[in-house]
Amino acid sequence: MNNRIAELYKQIHDAEIELNAIRSTCPHSNGHHIMYYSWRVGAMYPSRICNTCDAPLNGITDEERDKFLKEEAEKNKKYRLEHGIPEIE
Ligand SMILES: [Zn+2]
């Protein structure tokens, strides 16, 4: 393997360790917002996201999910209209 590639993998690994350490000590007490969260390629769902550490949190309500999806649909519709992109049925 190219040495630079190996170094970049190490940086990613070290960053993931630091990120997990920060998140594991965050009290998640500064509120949350709703955003798509993806835990693997091809899977993306609305989730509560901590405002401080950006970690996904458990406990999204049906109301939060429905409001988020409705707002996303409106944003997408507006974008399609502005850019002349036909709607996919
Ligand atoms: Zn947090």
PDB file of the backbone (N, CA, C, O) and the ligand in Angstrom, with CONECT records:
HET     ZN  A 101       1
ATOM      1  N   MET A   1       0.849  -1.205   0.000  1.00  0.00           N
ATOM      2  CA  MET A   1       0.000   0.000   0.000  1.00  0.00           C
ATOM      3  C   MET A   1       0.878   1.246   0.000  1.00  0.00           C
ATOM      4  O   MET A   1       1.901   1.299   0.683  1.00  0.00           O
ATOM      5  N   ASN A   2       0.476   2.223  -0.756  1.00  0.00           N
ATOM      6  CA  ASN A   2       1.113   3.547  -0.787  1.00  0.00           C
ATOM      7  C   ASN A   2       1.210   4.096   0.649  1.00  0.00           C
ATOM      8  O   ASN A   2       0.242   4.019   1.406  1.00  0.00           O
ATOM      9  N   ASN A   3       2.365   4.644   1.019  1.00  0.00           N
ATOM     10  CA  ASN A   3       2.566   5.147   2.384  1.00  0.00           C
ATOM     11  C   ASN A   3       1.589   6.254   2.761  1.00  0.00           C
ATOM     12  O   ASN A   3       1.131   6.332   3.901  1.00  0.00           O
ATOM     13  N   ARG A   4       1.274   7.111   1.787  1.00  0.00           N
ATOM     14  CA  ARG A   4       0.350   8.206   2.077  1.00  0.00           C
ATOM     15  C   ARG A   4      -1.051   7.657   2.371  1.00  0.00           C
ATOM     16  O   ARG A   4      -1.742   8.160   3.256  1.00  0.00           O
ATOM     17  N   ILE A   5      -1.466   6.633   1.632  1.00  0.00           N
ATOM     18  CA  ILE A   5      -2.769   5.996   1.872  1.00  0.00           C
ATOM     19  C   ILE A   5      -2.791   5.412   3.280  1.00  0.00           C
ATOM     20  O   ILE A   5      -3.766   5.583   4.011  1.00  0.00           O
ATOM     21  N   ALA A   6      -1.729   4.730   3.655  1.00  0.00           N
ATOM     22  CA  ALA A   6      -1.655   4.137   4.998  1.00  0.00           C
ATOM     23  C   ALA A   6      -1.753   5.230   6.059  1.00  0.00           C
ATOM     24  O   ALA A   6      -2.432   5.052   7.071  1.00  0.00           O
ATOM     25  N   GLU A   7      -1.079   6.361   5.834  1.00  0.00           N
ATOM     26  CA  GLU A   7      -1.135   7.474   6.789  1.00  0.00           C
ATOM     27  C   GLU A   7      -2.547   8.044   6.874  1.00  0.00           C
ATOM     28  O   GLU A   7      -3.023   8.358   7.966  1.00  0.00           O
ATOM     29  N   LEU A   8      -3.216   8.180   5.739  1.00  0.00           N
ATOM     30  CA  LEU A   8      -4.589   8.706   5.752  1.00  0.00           C
ATOM     31  C   LEU A   8      -5.533   7.754   6.491  1.00  0.00           C
ATOM     32  O   LEU A   8      -6.392   8.208   7.248  1.00  0.00           O
ATOM     33  N   TYR A   9      -5.388   6.447   6.283  1.00  0.00           N
ATOM     34  CA  TYR A   9      -6.202   5.484   7.039  1.00  0.00           C
ATOM     35  C   TYR A   9      -5.960   5.627   8.540  1.00  0.00           C
ATOM     36  O   TYR A   9      -6.898   5.546   9.334  1.00  0.00           O
ATOM     37  N   LYS A  10      -4.703   5.841   8.927  1.00  0.00           N
ATOM     38  CA  LYS A  10      -4.390   6.012  10.352  1.00  0.00           C
ATOM     39  C   LYS A  10      -5.059   7.266  10.902  1.00  0.00           C
ATOM     40  O   LYS A  10      -5.590   7.255  12.012  1.00  0.00           O
ATOM     41  N   GLN A  11      -5.033   8.367  10.110  1.00  0.00           N
ATOM     42  CA  GLN A  11      -5.681   9.608  10.551  1.00  0.00           C
ATOM     43  C   GLN A  11      -7.184   9.405  10.738  1.00  0.00           C
ATOM     44  O   GLN A  11      -7.770   9.890  11.706  1.00  0.00           O
ATOM     45  N   ILE A  12      -7.802   8.682   9.800  1.00  0.00           N
ATOM     46  CA  ILE A  12      -9.246   8.409   9.908  1.00  0.00           C
ATOM     47  C   ILE A  12      -9.515   7.579  11.168  1.00  0.00           C
ATOM     48  O   ILE A  12     -10.436   7.873  11.930  1.00  0.00           O
ATOM     49  N   HIS A  13      -8.711   6.555  11.372  1.00  0.00           N
ATOM     50  CA  HIS A  13      -8.875   5.693  12.548  1.00  0.00           C
ATOM     51  C   HIS A  13      -8.715   6.503  13.843  1.00  0.00           C
ATOM     52  O   HIS A  13      -9.528   6.384  14.760  1.00  0.00           O
ATOM     53  N   ASP A  14      -7.653   7.331  13.907  1.00  0.00           N
ATOM     54  CA  ASP A  14      -7.414   8.145  15.108  1.00  0.00           C
ATOM     55  C   ASP A  14      -8.557   9.134  15.331  1.00  0.00           C
ATOM     56  O   ASP A  14      -8.964   9.370  16.469  1.00  0.00           O
ATOM     57  N   ALA A  15      -9.074   9.713  14.244  1.00  0.00           N
ATOM     58  CA  ALA A  15     -10.177  10.667  14.364  1.00  0.00           C
ATOM     59  C   ALA A  15     -11.438   9.971  14.883  1.00  0.00           C
ATOM     60  O   ALA A  15     -12.167  10.540  15.695  1.00  0.00           O
ATOM     61  N   GLU A  16     -11.697   8.750  14.420  1.00  0.00           N
ATOM     62  CA  GLU A  16     -12.870   8.010  14.904  1.00  0.00           C
ATOM     63  C   GLU A  16     -12.749   7.710  16.397  1.00  0.00           C
ATOM     64  O   GLU A  16     -13.743   7.765  17.122  1.00  0.00           O
ATOM     65  N   ILE A  17     -11.544   7.393  16.857  1.00  0.00           N
ATOM     66  CA  ILE A  17     -11.338   7.136  18.289  1.00  0.00           C
ATOM     67  C   ILE A  17     -11.605   8.401  19.098  1.00  0.00           C
ATOM     68  O   ILE A  17     -12.277   8.348  20.128  1.00  0.00           O
ATOM     69  N   GLU A  18     -11.075   9.557  18.631  1.00  0.00           N
ATOM     70  CA  GLU A  18     -11.291  10.812  19.347  1.00  0.00           C
ATOM     71  C   GLU A  18     -12.768  11.202  19.335  1.00  0.00           C
ATOM     72  O   GLU A  18     -13.309  11.644  20.348  1.00  0.00           O
ATOM     73  N   LEU A  19     -13.418  11.034  18.173  1.00  0.00           N
ATOM     74  CA  LEU A  19     -14.846  11.352  18.051  1.00  0.00           C
ATOM     75  C   LEU A  19     -15.667  10.514  19.026  1.00  0.00           C
ATOM     76  O   LEU A  19     -16.538  11.044  19.716  1.00  0.00           O
ATOM     77  N   ASN A  20     -15.398   9.216  19.089  1.00  0.00           N
ATOM     78  CA  ASN A  20     -16.129   8.338  20.012  1.00  0.00           C
ATOM     79  C   ASN A  20     -15.872   8.728  21.461  1.00  0.00           C
ATOM     80  O   ASN A  20     -16.775   8.647  22.293  1.00  0.00           O
ATOM     81  N   ALA A  21     -14.642   9.153  21.774  1.00  0.00           N
ATOM     82  CA  ALA A  21     -14.319   9.561  23.141  1.00  0.00           C
ATOM     83  C   ALA A  21     -15.107  10.811  23.523  1.00  0.00           C
ATOM     84  O   ALA A  21     -15.659  10.886  24.621  1.00  0.00           O
ATOM     85  N   ILE A  22     -15.160  11.787  22.625  1.00  0.00           N
ATOM     86  CA  ILE A  22     -15.917  13.022  22.899  1.00  0.00           C
ATOM     87  C   ILE A  22     -17.398  12.688  23.080  1.00  0.00           C
ATOM     88  O   ILE A  22     -18.042  13.146  24.024  1.00  0.00           O
ATOM     89  N   ARG A  23     -17.922  11.884  22.160  1.00  0.00           N
ATOM     90  CA  ARG A  23     -19.357  11.566  22.218  1.00  0.00           C
ATOM     91  C   ARG A  23     -19.705  10.753  23.457  1.00  0.00           C
ATOM     92  O   ARG A  23     -20.798  10.898  24.004  1.00  0.00           O
ATOM     93  N   SER A  24     -18.787   9.899  23.906  1.00  0.00           N
ATOM     94  CA  SER A  24     -19.100   9.044  25.057  1.00  0.00           C
ATOM     95  C   SER A  24     -19.172   9.847  26.346  1.00  0.00           C
ATOM     96  O   SER A  24     -19.763   9.385  27.322  1.00  0.00           O
ATOM     97  N   THR A  25     -18.578  11.049  26.373  1.00  0.00           N
ATOM     98  CA  THR A  25     -18.639  11.871  27.584  1.00  0.00           C
ATOM     99  C   THR A  25     -19.654  13.006  27.466  1.00  0.00           C
ATOM    100  O   THR A  25     -19.882  13.730  28.435  1.00  0.00           O
ATOM    101  N   CYS A  26     -20.266  13.170  26.293  1.00  0.00           N
ATOM    102  CA  CYS A  26     -21.247  14.248  26.100  1.00  0.00           C
ATOM    103  C   CYS A  26     -22.537  13.891  26.836  1.00  0.00           C
ATOM    104  O   CYS A  26     -23.039  12.778  26.682  1.00  0.00           O
ATOM    105  N   PRO A  27     -23.085  14.812  27.635  1.00  0.00           N
ATOM    106  CA  PRO A  27     -24.349  14.522  28.328  1.00  0.00           C
ATOM    107  C   PRO A  27     -25.574  14.662  27.398  1.00  0.00           C
ATOM    108  O   PRO A  27     -26.698  14.384  27.815  1.00  0.00           O
ATOM    109  N   HIS A  28     -25.362  15.086  26.162  1.00  0.00           N
ATOM    110  CA  HIS A  28     -26.457  15.294  25.190  1.00  0.00           C
ATOM    111  C   HIS A  28     -27.563  16.147  25.815  1.00  0.00           C
ATOM    112  O   HIS A  28     -28.748  15.871  25.627  1.00  0.00           O
ATOM    113  N   SER A  29     -27.172  17.175  26.554  1.00  0.00           N
ATOM    114  CA  SER A  29     -28.157  17.962  27.310  1.00  0.00           C
ATOM    115  C   SER A  29     -28.421  19.329  26.683  1.00  0.00           C
ATOM    116  O   SER A  29     -29.123  20.155  27.266  1.00  0.00           O
ATOM    117  N   ASN A  30     -27.862  19.568  25.501  1.00  0.00           N
ATOM    118  CA  ASN A  30     -28.012  20.873  24.850  1.00  0.00           C
ATOM    119  C   ASN A  30     -29.025  20.818  23.710  1.00  0.00           C
ATOM    120  O   ASN A  30     -28.935  21.591  22.756  1.00  0.00           O
ATOM    121  N   GLY A  31     -29.975  19.915  23.810  1.00  0.00           N
ATOM    122  CA  GLY A  31     -31.004  19.805  22.792  1.00  0.00           C
ATOM    123  C   GLY A  31     -30.557  18.990  21.587  1.00  0.00           C
ATOM    124  O   GLY A  31     -29.418  18.529  21.507  1.00  0.00           O
ATOM    125  N   HIS A  32     -31.475  18.828  20.666  1.00  0.00           N
ATOM    126  CA  HIS A  32     -31.194  18.048  19.463  1.00  0.00           C
ATOM    127  C   HIS A  32     -31.936  18.649  18.282  1.00  0.00           C
ATOM    128  O   HIS A  32     -32.854  19.452  18.449  1.00  0.00           O
ATOM    129  N   HIS A  33     -31.531  18.253  17.101  1.00  0.00           N
ATOM    130  CA  HIS A  33     -32.268  18.589  15.892  1.00  0.00           C
ATOM    131  C   HIS A  33     -32.513  17.291  15.135  1.00  0.00           C
ATOM    132  O   HIS A  33     -31.937  16.252  15.457  1.00  0.00           O
ATOM    133  N   ILE A  34     -33.367  17.364  14.135  1.00  0.00           N
ATOM    134  CA  ILE A  34     -33.683  16.173  13.348  1.00  0.00           C
ATOM    135  C   ILE A  34     -32.946  16.279  12.016  1.00  0.00           C
ATOM    136  O   ILE A  34     -33.005  17.299  11.329  1.00  0.00           O
ATOM    137  N   MET A  35     -32.258  15.210  11.675  1.00  0.00           N
ATOM    138  CA  MET A  35     -31.498  15.172  10.417  1.00  0.00           C
ATOM    139  C   MET A  35     -31.440  13.724   9.968  1.00  0.00           C
ATOM    140  O   MET A  35     -31.625  12.804  10.765  1.00  0.00           O
ATOM    141  N   TYR A  36     -31.177  13.532   8.674  1.00  0.00           N
ATOM    142  CA  TYR A  36     -30.962  12.167   8.224  1.00  0.00           C
ATOM    143  C   TYR A  36     -29.701  11.615   8.878  1.00  0.00           C
ATOM    144  O   TYR A  36     -28.697  12.314   9.009  1.00  0.00           O
ATOM    145  N   TYR A  37     -29.768  10.360   9.282  1.00  0.00           N
ATOM    146  CA  TYR A  37     -28.594   9.675   9.812  1.00  0.00           C
ATOM    147  C   TYR A  37     -28.408   8.386   9.032  1.00  0.00           C
ATOM    148  O   TYR A  37     -29.367   7.648   8.807  1.00  0.00           O
ATOM    149  N   SER A  38     -27.182   8.114   8.621  1.00  0.00           N
ATOM    150  CA  SER A  38     -26.882   6.901   7.882  1.00  0.00           C
ATOM    151  C   SER A  38     -25.844   6.095   8.640  1.00  0.00           C
ATOM    152  O   SER A  38     -24.748   6.591   8.899  1.00  0.00           O
ATOM    153  N   TRP A  39     -26.166   4.879   8.994  1.00  0.00           N
ATOM    154  CA  TRP A  39     -25.202   4.038   9.722  1.00  0.00           C
ATOM    155  C   TRP A  39     -24.539   3.028   8.803  1.00  0.00           C
ATOM    156  O   TRP A  39     -23.595   2.347   9.203  1.00  0.00           O
ATOM    157  N   ARG A  40     -25.036   2.925   7.555  1.00  0.00           N
ATOM    158  CA  ARG A  40     -24.356   2.106   6.558  1.00  0.00           C
ATOM    159  C   ARG A  40     -24.815   2.587   5.186  1.00  0.00           C
ATOM    160  O   ARG A  40     -25.836   3.264   5.069  1.00  0.00           O
ATOM    161  N   VAL A  41     -24.068   2.242   4.164  1.00  0.00           N
ATOM    162  CA  VAL A  41     -24.423   2.659   2.813  1.00  0.00           C
ATOM    163  C   VAL A  41     -25.799   2.110   2.468  1.00  0.00           C
ATOM    164  O   VAL A  41     -26.066   0.923   2.652  1.00  0.00           O
ATOM    165  N   GLY A  42     -26.663   2.974   1.971  1.00  0.00           N
ATOM    166  CA  GLY A  42     -27.989   2.540   1.533  1.00  0.00           C
ATOM    167  C   GLY A  42     -29.061   2.650   2.588  1.00  0.00           C
ATOM    168  O   GLY A  42     -30.234   2.418   2.292  1.00  0.00           O
ATOM    169  N   ALA A  43     -28.697   2.997   3.817  1.00  0.00           N
ATOM    170  CA  ALA A  43     -29.678   3.135   4.890  1.00  0.00           C
ATOM    171  C   ALA A  43     -29.614   4.554   5.438  1.00  0.00           C
ATOM    172  O   ALA A  43     -28.579   4.982   5.947  1.00  0.00           O
ATOM    173  N   MET A  44     -30.709   5.271   5.334  1.00  0.00           N
ATOM    174  CA  MET A  44     -30.732   6.665   5.775  1.00  0.00           C
ATOM    175  C   MET A  44     -32.116   6.963   6.339  1.00  0.00           C
ATOM    176  O   MET A  44     -33.120   6.853   5.635  1.00  0.00           O
ATOM    177  N   TYR A  45     -32.162   7.345   7.624  1.00  0.00           N
ATOM    178  CA  TYR A  45     -33.441   7.606   8.260  1.00  0.00           C
ATOM    179  C   TYR A  45     -33.347   8.874   9.090  1.00  0.00           C
ATOM    180  O   TYR A  45     -32.273   9.220   9.582  1.00  0.00           O
ATOM    181  N   PRO A  46     -34.479   9.578   9.250  1.00  0.00           N
ATOM    182  CA  PRO A  46     -34.477  10.727  10.152  1.00  0.00           C
ATOM    183  C   PRO A  46     -34.127  10.272  11.568  1.00  0.00           C
ATOM    184  O   PRO A  46     -34.571   9.218  12.022  1.00  0.00           O
ATOM    185  N   SER A  47     -33.332  11.075  12.248  1.00  0.00           N
ATOM    186  CA  SER A  47     -32.924  10.733  13.602  1.00  0.00           C
ATOM    187  C   SER A  47     -32.731  12.014  14.407  1.00  0.00           C
ATOM    188  O   SER A  47     -32.496  13.085  13.848  1.00  0.00           O
ATOM    189  N   ARG A  48     -32.833  11.885  15.726  1.00  0.00           N
ATOM    190  CA  ARG A  48     -32.444  12.993  16.602  1.00  0.00           C
ATOM    191  C   ARG A  48     -30.918  13.052  16.597  1.00  0.00           C
ATOM    192  O   ARG A  48     -30.247  12.028  16.727  1.00  0.00           O
ATOM    193  N   ILE A  49     -30.375  14.273  16.445  1.00  0.00           N
ATOM    194  CA  ILE A  49     -28.929  14.473  16.433  1.00  0.00           C
ATOM    195  C   ILE A  49     -28.580  15.472  17.535  1.00  0.00           C
ATOM    196  O   ILE A  49     -29.159  16.557  17.587  1.00  0.00           O
ATOM    197  N   CYS A  50     -27.653  15.124  18.404  1.00  0.00           N
ATOM    198  CA  CYS A  50     -27.238  15.987  19.513  1.00  0.00           C
ATOM    199  C   CYS A  50     -26.665  17.301  18.981  1.00  0.00           C
ATOM    200  O   CYS A  50     -25.823  17.293  18.083  1.00  0.00           O
ATOM    201  N   ASN A  51     -27.120  18.429  19.534  1.00  0.00           N
ATOM    202  CA  ASN A  51     -26.630  19.738  19.092  1.00  0.00           C
ATOM    203  C   ASN A  51     -25.169  19.987  19.462  1.00  0.00           C
ATOM    204  O   ASN A  51     -24.506  20.810  18.830  1.00  0.00           O
ATOM    205  N   THR A  52     -24.662  19.290  20.473  1.00  0.00           N
ATOM    206  CA  THR A  52     -23.284  19.507  20.914  1.00  0.00           C
ATOM    207  C   THR A  52     -22.283  18.610  20.197  1.00  0.00           C
ATOM    208  O   THR A  52     -21.285  19.096  19.665  1.00  0.00           O
ATOM    209  N   CYS A  53     -22.544  17.294  20.180  1.00  0.00           N
ATOM    210  CA  CYS A  53     -21.535  16.361  19.661  1.00  0.00           C
ATOM    211  C   CYS A  53     -21.914  15.731  18.324  1.00  0.00           C
ATOM    212  O   CYS A  53     -21.145  14.946  17.770  1.00  0.00           O
ATOM    213  N   ASP A  54     -23.105  16.072  17.797  1.00  0.00           N
ATOM    214  CA  ASP A  54     -23.541  15.588  16.481  1.00  0.00           C
ATOM    215  C   ASP A  54     -23.774  14.077  16.441  1.00  0.00           C
ATOM    216  O   ASP A  54     -23.805  13.487  15.361  1.00  0.00           O
ATOM    217  N   ALA A  55     -23.938  13.447  17.605  1.00  0.00           N
ATOM    218  CA  ALA A  55     -24.205  12.003  17.637  1.00  0.00           C
ATOM    219  C   ALA A  55     -25.686  11.734  17.422  1.00  0.00           C
ATOM    220  O   ALA A  55     -26.525  12.527  17.848  1.00  0.00           O
ATOM    221  N   PRO A  56     -26.019  10.625  16.764  1.00  0.00           N
ATOM    222  CA  PRO A  56     -27.427  10.237  16.674  1.00  0.00           C
ATOM    223  C   PRO A  56     -27.926   9.784  18.041  1.00  0.00           C
ATOM    224  O   PRO A  56     -27.225   9.081  18.769  1.00  0.00           O
ATOM    225  N   LEU A  57     -29.143  10.195  18.379  1.00  0.00           N
ATOM    226  CA  LEU A  57     -29.733   9.853  19.675  1.00  0.00           C
ATOM    227  C   LEU A  57     -30.983   9.014  19.442  1.00  0.00           C
ATOM    228  O   LEU A  57     -31.614   9.111  18.389  1.00  0.00           O
ATOM    229  N   ASN A  58     -31.334   8.207  20.404  1.00  0.00           N
ATOM    230  CA  ASN A  58     -32.576   7.437  20.330  1.00  0.00           C
ATOM    231  C   ASN A  58     -33.755   8.345  20.624  1.00  0.00           C
ATOM    232  O   ASN A  58     -33.602   9.416  21.210  1.00  0.00           O
ATOM    233  N   GLY A  59     -34.942   7.898  20.206  1.00  0.00           N
ATOM    234  CA  GLY A  59     -36.160   8.509  20.713  1.00  0.00           C
ATOM    235  C   GLY A  59     -36.861   9.491  19.801  1.00  0.00           C
ATOM    236  O   GLY A  59     -37.646  10.299  20.296  1.00  0.00           O
ATOM    237  N   ILE A  60     -36.624   9.473  18.487  1.00  0.00           N
ATOM    238  CA  ILE A  60     -37.385  10.358  17.621  1.00  0.00           C
ATOM    239  C   ILE A  60     -38.877   9.994  17.727  1.00  0.00           C
ATOM    240  O   ILE A  60     -39.242   8.819  17.749  1.00  0.00           O
ATOM    241  N   THR A  61     -39.716  11.019  17.790  1.00  0.00           N
ATOM    242  CA  THR A  61     -41.160  10.771  17.865  1.00  0.00           C
ATOM    243  C   THR A  61     -41.740  10.729  16.458  1.00  0.00           C
ATOM    244  O   THR A  61     -41.119  11.197  15.504  1.00  0.00           O
ATOM    245  N   ASP A  62     -42.939  10.162  16.339  1.00  0.00           N
ATOM    246  CA  ASP A  62     -43.629  10.137  15.049  1.00  0.00           C
ATOM    247  C   ASP A  62     -43.840  11.566  14.540  1.00  0.00           C
ATOM    248  O   ASP A  62     -43.708  11.833  13.346  1.00  0.00           O
ATOM    249  N   GLU A  63     -44.168  12.477  15.458  1.00  0.00           N
ATOM    250  CA  GLU A  63     -44.414  13.868  15.073  1.00  0.00           C
ATOM    251  C   GLU A  63     -43.144  14.517  14.522  1.00  0.00           C
ATOM    252  O   GLU A  63     -43.185  15.194  13.494  1.00  0.00           O
ATOM    253  N   GLU A  64     -42.012  14.307  15.210  1.00  0.00           N
ATOM    254  CA  GLU A  64     -40.740  14.873  14.745  1.00  0.00           C
ATOM    255  C   GLU A  64     -40.386  14.324  13.362  1.00  0.00           C
ATOM    256  O   GLU A  64     -39.987  15.074  12.471  1.00  0.00           O
ATOM    257  N   ARG A  65     -40.537  13.013  13.194  1.00  0.00           N
ATOM    258  CA  ARG A  65     -40.213  12.384  11.907  1.00  0.00           C
ATOM    259  C   ARG A  65     -41.117  12.920  10.795  1.00  0.00           C
ATOM    260  O   ARG A  65     -40.634  13.280   9.721  1.00  0.00           O
ATOM    261  N   ASP A  66     -42.427  12.974  11.050  1.00  0.00           N
ATOM    262  CA  ASP A  66     -43.371  13.421  10.020  1.00  0.00           C
ATOM    263  C   ASP A  66     -43.115  14.875   9.632  1.00  0.00           C
ATOM    264  O   ASP A  66     -43.161  15.219   8.451  1.00  0.00           O
ATOM    265  N   LYS A  67     -42.842  15.735  10.627  1.00  0.00           N
ATOM    266  CA  LYS A  67     -42.572  17.151  10.365  1.00  0.00           C
ATOM    267  C   LYS A  67     -41.297  17.283   9.523  1.00  0.00           C
ATOM    268  O   LYS A  67     -41.270  18.043   8.555  1.00  0.00           O
ATOM    269  N   PHE A  68     -40.247  16.548   9.889  1.00  0.00           N
ATOM    270  CA  PHE A  68     -38.984  16.595   9.155  1.00  0.00           C
ATOM    271  C   PHE A  68     -39.177  16.141   7.711  1.00  0.00           C
ATOM    272  O   PHE A  68     -38.719  16.808   6.783  1.00  0.00           O
ATOM    273  N   LEU A  69     -39.857  15.004   7.516  1.00  0.00           N
ATOM    274  CA  LEU A  69     -40.044  14.473   6.159  1.00  0.00           C
ATOM    275  C   LEU A  69     -40.892  15.413   5.306  1.00  0.00           C
ATOM    276  O   LEU A  69     -40.652  15.556   4.107  1.00  0.00           O
ATOM    277  N   LYS A  70     -41.889  16.057   5.930  1.00  0.00           N
ATOM    278  CA  LYS A  70     -42.722  17.012   5.204  1.00  0.00           C
ATOM    279  C   LYS A  70     -41.879  18.213   4.757  1.00  0.00           C
ATOM    280  O   LYS A  70     -41.986  18.661   3.616  1.00  0.00           O
ATOM    281  N   GLU A  71     -41.038  18.731   5.667  1.00  0.00           N
ATOM    282  CA  GLU A  71     -40.173  19.871   5.329  1.00  0.00           C
ATOM    283  C   GLU A  71     -39.158  19.492   4.239  1.00  0.00           C
ATOM    284  O   GLU A  71     -38.881  20.286   3.340  1.00  0.00           O
ATOM    285  N   GLU A  72     -38.611  18.281   4.326  1.00  0.00           N
ATOM    286  CA  GLU A  72     -37.668  17.818   3.297  1.00  0.00           C
ATOM    287  C   GLU A  72     -38.351  17.722   1.940  1.00  0.00           C
ATOM    288  O   GLU A  72     -37.784  18.121   0.923  1.00  0.00           O
ATOM    289  N   ALA A  73     -39.583  17.188   1.928  1.00  0.00           N
ATOM    290  CA  ALA A  73     -40.331  17.053   0.670  1.00  0.00           C
ATOM    291  C   ALA A  73     -40.592  18.426   0.068  1.00  0.00           C
ATOM    292  O   ALA A  73     -40.493  18.606  -1.146  1.00  0.00           O
ATOM    293  N   GLU A  74     -40.933  19.411   0.933  1.00  0.00           N
ATOM    294  CA  GLU A  74     -41.180  20.771   0.447  1.00  0.00           C
ATOM    295  C   GLU A  74     -39.899  21.392  -0.119  1.00  0.00           C
ATOM    296  O   GLU A  74     -39.930  22.047  -1.161  1.00  0.00           O
ATOM    297  N   LYS A  75     -38.777  21.183   0.571  1.00  0.00           N
ATOM    298  CA  LYS A  75     -37.488  21.695   0.082  1.00  0.00           C
ATOM    299  C   LYS A  75     -37.133  21.069  -1.264  1.00  0.00           C
ATOM    300  O   LYS A  75     -36.690  21.757  -2.184  1.00  0.00           O
ATOM    301  N   ASN A  76     -37.335  19.753  -1.366  1.00  0.00           N
ATOM    302  CA  ASN A  76     -37.019  19.053  -2.619  1.00  0.00           C
ATOM    303  C   ASN A  76     -37.900  19.536  -3.754  1.00  0.00           C
ATOM    304  O   ASN A  76     -37.430  19.719  -4.878  1.00  0.00           O
ATOM    305  N   LYS A  77     -39.188  19.746  -3.461  1.00  0.00           N
ATOM    306  CA  LYS A  77     -40.125  20.212  -4.484  1.00  0.00           C
ATOM    307  C   LYS A  77     -39.711  21.600  -4.968  1.00  0.00           C
ATOM    308  O   LYS A  77     -39.687  21.865  -6.170  1.00  0.00           O
ATOM    309  N   LYS A  78     -39.382  22.486  -4.020  1.00  0.00           N
ATOM    310  CA  LYS A  78     -38.946  23.845  -4.360  1.00  0.00           C
ATOM    311  C   LYS A  78     -37.685  23.786  -5.234  1.00  0.00           C
ATOM    312  O   LYS A  78     -37.587  24.501  -6.231  1.00  0.00           O
ATOM    313  N   TYR A  79     -36.732  22.943  -4.863  1.00  0.00           N
ATOM    314  CA  TYR A  79     -35.483  22.810  -5.625  1.00  0.00           C
ATOM    315  C   TYR A  79     -35.774  22.320  -7.039  1.00  0.00           C
ATOM    316  O   TYR A  79     -35.228  22.850  -8.007  1.00  0.00           O
ATOM    317  N   ARG A  80     -36.641  21.298  -7.161  1.00  0.00           N
ATOM    318  CA  ARG A  80     -36.974  20.766  -8.493  1.00  0.00           C
ATOM    319  C   ARG A  80     -37.608  21.844  -9.362  1.00  0.00           C
ATOM    320  O   ARG A  80     -37.268  21.987 -10.537  1.00  0.00           O
ATOM    321  N   LEU A  81     -38.537  22.605  -8.775  1.00  0.00           N
ATOM    322  CA  LEU A  81     -39.216  23.664  -9.537  1.00  0.00           C
ATOM    323  C   LEU A  81     -38.212  24.718  -9.995  1.00  0.00           C
ATOM    324  O   LEU A  81     -38.253  25.158 -11.144  1.00  0.00           O
ATOM    325  N   GLU A  82     -37.306  25.126  -9.094  1.00  0.00           N
ATOM    326  CA  GLU A  82     -36.326  26.170  -9.415  1.00  0.00           C
ATOM    327  C   GLU A  82     -35.337  25.721 -10.488  1.00  0.00           C
ATOM    328  O   GLU A  82     -34.814  26.545 -11.238  1.00  0.00           O
ATOM    329  N   HIS A  83     -35.080  24.413 -10.560  1.00  0.00           N
ATOM    330  CA  HIS A  83     -34.068  23.896 -11.495  1.00  0.00           C
ATOM    331  C   HIS A  83     -34.678  23.115 -12.648  1.00  0.00           C
ATOM    332  O   HIS A  83     -33.956  22.495 -13.428  1.00  0.00           O
ATOM    333  N   GLY A  84     -36.006  23.140 -12.761  1.00  0.00           N
ATOM    334  CA  GLY A  84     -36.653  22.480 -13.890  1.00  0.00           C
ATOM    335  C   GLY A  84     -36.469  20.977 -13.924  1.00  0.00           C
ATOM    336  O   GLY A  84     -36.422  20.374 -14.996  1.00  0.00           O
ATOM    337  N   ILE A  85     -36.364  20.369 -12.747  1.00  0.00           N
ATOM    338  CA  ILE A  85     -36.169  18.919 -12.669  1.00  0.00           C
ATOM    339  C   ILE A  85     -37.547  18.259 -12.517  1.00  0.00           C
ATOM    340  O   ILE A  85     -38.284  18.577 -11.583  1.00  0.00           O
ATOM    341  N   PRO A  86     -37.893  17.350 -13.422  1.00  0.00           N
ATOM    342  CA  PRO A  86     -39.215  16.712 -13.315  1.00  0.00           C
ATOM    343  C   PRO A  86     -39.315  15.828 -12.079  1.00  0.00           C
ATOM    344  O   PRO A  86     -38.326  15.260 -11.616  1.00  0.00           O
ATOM    345  N   GLU A  87     -40.540  15.726 -11.558  1.00  0.00           N
ATOM    346  CA  GLU A  87     -40.784  14.913 -10.376  1.00  0.00           C
ATOM    347  C   GLU A  87     -40.722  13.434 -10.742  1.00  0.00           C
ATOM    348  O   GLU A  87     -41.215  13.032 -11.795  1.00  0.00           O
ATOM    349  N   ILE A  88     -40.131  12.643  -9.895  1.00  0.00           N
ATOM    350  CA  ILE A  88     -40.068  11.185 -10.125  1.00  0.00           C
ATOM    351  C   ILE A  88     -41.263  10.547  -9.447  1.00  0.00           C
ATOM    352  O   ILE A  88     -41.480  10.714  -8.246  1.00  0.00           O
ATOM    353  N   GLU A  89     -42.037   9.812 -10.237  1.00  0.00           N
ATOM    354  CA  GLU A  89     -43.254   9.169  -9.678  1.00  0.00           C
ATOM    355  C   GLU A  89     -42.925   7.768  -9.193  1.00  0.00           C
ATOM    356  O   GLU A  89     -43.804   7.066  -8.692  1.00  0.00           O
TER     357      GLU A  89
HETATM  358 ZN    ZN A 101     -24.029  14.923  22.572  1.00  0.00          ZN2+
END
